[in-house]
Amino acid sequence: MLDYVLDIGRLVGIGALMYLLYYKLILVYYKYFFYTSQGIPSMGIPLPFVGHGLQMKKALDRVKDVKWTVLEEFWHTTLGVKVLPPVFVEFAGRGMIVFSDPDLV
């Protein structure tokens, strides 16, 4: 009986590892290369499991000094532009397309 429980525990552990590898690593890089190959600007290659957390912390520290919200400050400092492109990709979570031009929405 104990061997059966240990086998189920191993299967659950393997499933959790496969989830982390697929959703947090493979899928994020797939979306990065998919969007950038179409010419959509990106925030840069995200780090595995951390993403852009360190850059977001810098934007949080500067939010009192600037006129933008935290996300706008993060986007402006990461992309390095004064005016945001109409469409770009951000990888704060699993990757999303950001439309900053109201005419496109």
Residue, then its C-alpha position, 0 to 999 in steps of 0.5 A: m500500500l505504501d508503494y502505491v502512495l509513493d508512486i502517486g506522489r511521484l506522479v504528482g511531483i512529475g506533473a507539477l514539474m512538467y507544468l512549471l517547465y511548460y507554462k513558465l518556461i517553454l510557453v513564455y519563450y514560444k510567445y516571445f519568438f512568435y510575437t517578435s517574428q511578426g514585428i511586434p516590439s517586445m519588452g525584452i527576453p524574460l528571465p525564467f520564473v522571474g520575468h521582469g520582476l527586477q525592472m518592475k521593482k525599479a519602476l515601483d521605486r521611481v513612481k513617486d517621481v514621475k507622472w505615469t502609473v507603475l505600469e506606464e513607468f515600467w513600459h517607458t523605462t524598459l522600452g526606452v522611449k518617450v512615446l509607447p509604440p501602438v502595440f507591444v508585448e509584455f511578459a509580466g505573467r505569461g505574456m500579453i499584447v498591450f495596445s497603447d493606441p486607442d484607435l487600435v482598440 
